[in-house]
Amino acid sequence: MLPPRPSNGSSSLKLEASFQLRGVNYFGFDDANTMFDGLWGGSDSLAQDWATVVYRIQLLGFNAIRIPFSFKDLQSSPKSFSQSCTQGKCNTYLPVAQAKTMVDILNEPDFGNLRWEAANGLPGVGDLYLQAMDALYNVNSGLLYFIEGAGQQGSIAKNWGDGFTTDSSVVSSTGVSDPNSFFSSLLGKPYLNQVVIAPHVYGPSVSMDNSGSSVGSKFWSRLTTSFGYLNKAGYKGHMFAIALGETGTDFSQYPGDTQTLLDLASYVSLANGADDGKHNAITSVFWWAWNANSGQGMGIVGQDWTTIDWTKIAFLQGSIMNLKPWYQGSQPAPQGPQASSSVSLTPPAATIYPTFMVQPLAVLPDQIPGICNNYLPSDSVMSRFIYVVDFFAQNGFYVVLSNNLDTDKTALRSPNAWVQSWASIFSAVTTNSPYSQANVIVEPFSDPPAAGLQWNAADSLPGLSDLYIAVQDAISSLSPTTLFMLQGTGSYQAASAGIQGFATDATTLAQYGLSNPTTFFRELSGRPYVNRTILAPRINPPSITRIAANTTGETLWTRLDTSFGYLSQQGFCYNGVCRIFPIAVAEFGSNLTSAADINMMSDLSSYLSNYGSADTGNHAIIGSWFWATWPPNRPVVGGLLADNPYNIQWAKINYLAQLGLTPWYTPPSAHRLTPRIQNVTNPSASASSTTCGAELSAGGTITGVGSDSTDILWPFSSNQVIVNLVVTGSSLSFEPNYVAINGVNCSITGSRTAPPAPSAVPTRSLPLINRIPTSSLRSSPPSSPAVSRVTPAGTVSPAPVAPNAPRMNAGITQHPSKAQGRSPAVTPSPAVMVQGSPAVPDMPTQEAAITDPRIPLPLAVPLATTTPSVPASSG
């Protein structure tokens, strides 16, 4: 984590609590494009509208953007990115309306005392239906027609809109209205196949039927007699579709309705004895109603028109409707931005729970419908640059501004002009925006080794140390709270292999011929911004460096420790004071396709997380980083987007999840214990002289009790093995599909449950920018499981420092759970516990942090549990 930013008390935006950067690089202001790259891709606003792209980035869990720029580009003429762009089905509303519209011709004709035939001076509802359908068919031959029953109240029908029986014996014996004439005429109509039977069915609170015929077999028999027969036996051979036009209740206010609604669910789904062989399943149901003022508390929304009645939603998710809210992972095919903007941000098939709020952007652009990027300033690139930085900042992003040395050589050719340009740019960006003032981080330039820069002046080039101090002095005079990210330098080839340019160890410097940053660190120690300085190494995989040797395991970890890791634990010691620096990886990434890259990136993940053997004791957790790029225009690394601008590279998102990224569909704590396939054994325990082991075939992380996190199995004298472990993951889909003892699959019993929906669950579906919200998403568990560090308390030891040297801690904070020795309680997420009390894993004790009250620190906690048992026969 990174250091708390000092506050002058003048703005509520000043940072007050430690935070971490989960960032991605996004460029375009450094390559003559004059705007972020990729807005020319795709065919609709999902790819072409910049604010929508920002929203996608935010929903994936990123809270920081690193923007490389060129001073020359900021002074150039802007290219136009305002363009007409399709809005999916919004632009084809007429055909959609024609295809999706149904007409319920007359609501509850019983209310007007209408009968099927004309009577008492009133027209017959059968004639009204036929006349209306004749007229509508001439206008639109594709409509569906809902018709409701009438005139059979009492013995057959119990609700208005009920009553379709045509059985002559029933009609004769009960004296109800007879619809036979209507149905006979309907058989000759061209729209016969477009007619849907749409009765209303309610419980006793509405029907006032307390005779016992509103539940059980009597209830089901009445429904079949009234209308159910029409979708199986039909009328004279014609089977009609049936849709329940209305049903509903307030379960809390009218508990007497509950059994009726449950039996109705059984009836429509042919379940629980309701399959009488005389009706088919009824799969279309309309709930009465959405409205808070729907009467008798039946509304889906409460009286505040905001709160959702989750009891009703839960009921509708059952067999009566099989409702699939967006958080349950229904899988629509993407249809342009309306569907794909949400679908594209969720990996296929994951379980999404209603406690996962999808937040909209805090600030939206002033957008013209159907026009992408009309809101981008077009008078100058500088105005546009100021706008996009402020837009990111107002939406909660931290924005790293980085002068790209690869395309802008100003710092090399004219250092003084470069410093002045930086001061000018910083003032322009922050002067009128308190959000940018609070959230902008300055990275003087990127990749200094590629430009040949050394820490000290050499080969007619200025020294990196002098450049850094000069620009930090200039910016700090304008803003005493701004953070700085500094990249290292040295031998470029050696740096690419893992030595990232901050090594001060004399042996290492001599071995690799590296430039020495000692003078810079000494100078920095006396500056007021020393505690606002973040060291930001770049880490490249073999696919970029073309060096595969020494890029994995202990060799890699030692190189990283020697280069920069030591500065986060031991620190830089000078004049009896050791200063610890926070670390943020300025850039790293890979396509994760080659074996060399996968192995290196896996071990890098372990290093950054202090997991397993990578916890060398010489570095703190490094929780801040920036993935190489968002768009797919760097072939070797590849973007987070696929080659098309709609699909997310989920393998990369899953990789970043183990480093703390929390996309919208995961809870904040989900990835602190990240799913991984593991075999866990306890050599000291045995059953029948056989070593016991626990194995997860897919998903989950096993943690145990005692000093050894894999010490989880204990045999009893009966040789019944009791497994005491916690399996944690970010969704129920990470539950193991088997647990094996000594290679023998165990029988796991117990319910697999999701956390109940609390009262404060989301009140809106995924909001989209300038588009219709989409109510259904797709998602899936990560395809490549990853590891996160689980460490027993007290195992992280600081490296030795100079005797009696006071330690200057640049924002290192203790994990909140450590104060009590265990993790605090949080809203549970799914997991599995196999018989026994869950052990609470501790996280390493220290991590350098940045501070912001808006971002909660990630927690390491055991998640919600179920309790399967392992029988004696298992092992």
Phi, psi and omega in degrees: 000164189249166193288149172299136178276129178301143180247136176270004176077002186268349184216137177290350181277349181297147186281135185240339184227155186294148180213174180231152179262120172246089193243168175222144176280140181215112188241170182156343176267016180229006185229026178071008179281334180065015175193164180303140183290159171096353183287354177270354184277169175070191183227006180209185189290343177302322180259330190266342182262122188295318181298326177293322176298317178302317180297319178298316180299317181295317182293336176283355174106359181284140179238009182213149179231135174250121187246101172291141180214162176239133177302323180298317180296324181292341179259004183271178178276137184284142170276151181273133175239007175282125184204155172292136178217142184291152180244037179064223184289348177301326184277355180234044187296327185294308177299324179295316179299319180294324183282333188253356186273134175235151183244116171269103197295318184212116183282125173045068181300338177301329182298330178263014179061027177281149174240171178299323179256160176296137181196149175057038179075007181249147178292157175281139182294331177298316178295319179299316179301312184295318179295318181294316181292323175301313183293316182293323181297326179292335180271317183214106186282359184255005183289152167262144183242121173267131176236145182247155181283169183200155167070016180236024179298145176109268186283325183255301183268143179241359182224151170299135182091354176271170171103080179235013186295136178243003180295115186299325180292322178290316180299317183292317185285334183256343180073022180279168179295145188252116180270007185301319180299318179298310183294324178297318178293322183297328182300337181263005184269147180291343182260017183309314184286359180256007182265129181243129176284125189228070180287162173253137181224122180231169174277184185301334182296335179252313184287340183061022181265104178247025185277353185098352180272011179257007177219158171064208188295325178295320179297312182296320179297318179296318180297319179295318180295322184285310185213338187300325182300337187290341178261010175229291175289324178073194178244112181051043175092348179264120179270132180260147168287147179235136172226130175289112183289331177208140162202160180165168175189173167249104188300326182283325183277330183232073182299338178293343178279343190301312183294324178299315181292323177294319178290329175295320177299319177296320182296312184289337182255005179058042184242164170056041176085002182273356179279096183270002182076002184248358177214153174267170179299149177245113189255000180244124185219138174245126177275139171257112000210179172288321191300143172292332182260035184280352179096134175058027174068026184275354186295147173291323176265150179282186184295340177277000181061018182233313185286132178273138174276097188286341174297318179292318178299316180299320178296317182290339175287347178280200191289343182293327183224339186053041179301137180236088176299163184302329184282356177262003169081035170296156194235077175285152173286137179303135180229064183075194189295330182301317179266315193287335180295328176269315180302319186290347183259013179225125178293150187298133165083011176280156177274125179249130184257153185293349177281354182269097181287132174263110185274140173282168170299140180293326182232131179250152177284160175275086192258140174273126180306133178084358179240124177271138169066018178298337184279349181289130177302141182239003181282329178199157177294324179299316178299319179295319180298314178301319182297312186291324177297315180295322179297314176301312184297317180295336178265019169089005179276147164271137189240114177265118177265125186227116177289123185276106181294338182292326182249351183226109185261017184304318182298329181279324187271326183212080184304320181295317178296324178298315178297317179296321178296320178299315180298320180294315180297315181299317179297317182297321184286324190255342189301314185256013181227103176297335178290313177295321178303320183280328193251352180281134174242135185261122169248105189309317171197169184250148171054056179299330178300325181295334179271000179084010182287138172249168179298325177249155182304137180195149175055043178066012177251146178294159178280140179300322179301313181295319180296315180298310182299319182295314183286326177293321175301314184294314181291320181295331176292336178269328183212108183282006181242357186289140176271152179236139171247126184239129175271155180267182179206179182148211177292119188296317182293317180294322179297321181295331181276002175133342177272106194265012167100015177236012183292134175242358179292126187299320181296316179295317180299318181289320183298319184257359182064041186272152173290145189260117181272008185303315180300319179298313182297323177295317178295317181297326183300334181265002182267150181292344182261014182300322180278003175247018182254125179250130176274132192229078178289153168263142180230116185249143180276173181302330181296338178264314184281340186064022178238110182263340182288146174061033182245013179222164171059211186299327179296315177298312184297322178295318178298315181294320176300314184293325184284307185217337185301322182300333182288343178268352183236302177278320180085183176257121185260129182205131181054041176078005180239130177254119181257126178268133181251139171287152182240138170225125179288115185291328182197130171202160181167165180193156172285350178056043179245322181276150180298321181297317179294315182298317180295316180295314182293327177295315180289330174295318177302316178298321180294311182297330183266356185058049184258133173059223183293344179287349173281084186281348185083359184253001179210155176274168171302139176249101188258003180243137185196165176227119175293152192304314185197154175273303181284162185272042185253023169233093192305322185292318181270318184076147181273179172286340170273149173284183181299331169267155188277007184259323188270134176273142175280092189291333177299323179287319177297318179297322177297315181291335178298326179288345177261010174111354178295134179234088175303166187302333186271005178238147176287161184302331183266001192297325189254009174289330170241098194265144182302140176200146173287129183218147165249131183233127179231158175236098186300337185275348182254145180214156173226122185054040177063022179242133179297136181268144177217153175241141185220136173251126181282334181199128172078159174089155174235129181271130172232155185229200182244168179082190185283342181251120185292350176255009182272083194237347187247131180227123179277146172264167183298335179281001185066014169277121183273123176259118181269123180242096183208163176240131175249120183241150178194175185271357175201165179298338180291350177271000175298134181296144178275353165198156169240130184243140172246120182053036178082359179259125180294134178268155174270116181258125178243166181117156182279147177255108190237150172266158177298141179295150178286119178284177182293328183265067179257171188299141182254006179211155175276182186301116180280139179243157181280117174059031182214167177288130178299144177262136187257005180218142186230162171247151177200162179207156175292157179303139181279338179240098183302155185221169189247144171230152187287130170237115189234128174300154183300142171082013183265352180264117181246132178293148177292153180296146177234177180302140181306134176063014181278122175294142183262122176269106186268111183277067173087013177290129183240149177280139178300136185304329184287342187288335183299325180257357180082001177209163183285144176289161179285142175225170175302123188290153172236168190292146175194181179230136170240128178264120185008118178131171181279138181291139173273140182264110181287139175265149175265162175305151193284337187226148176200132181287139192226156167255160192235130179200124181294346183280343187243113179289146176292142177294145182247151172252108184219153168288142184268183184303150188236149162244169189231075173291158179243157179246116183287163182299329184288352185290329187200000000 
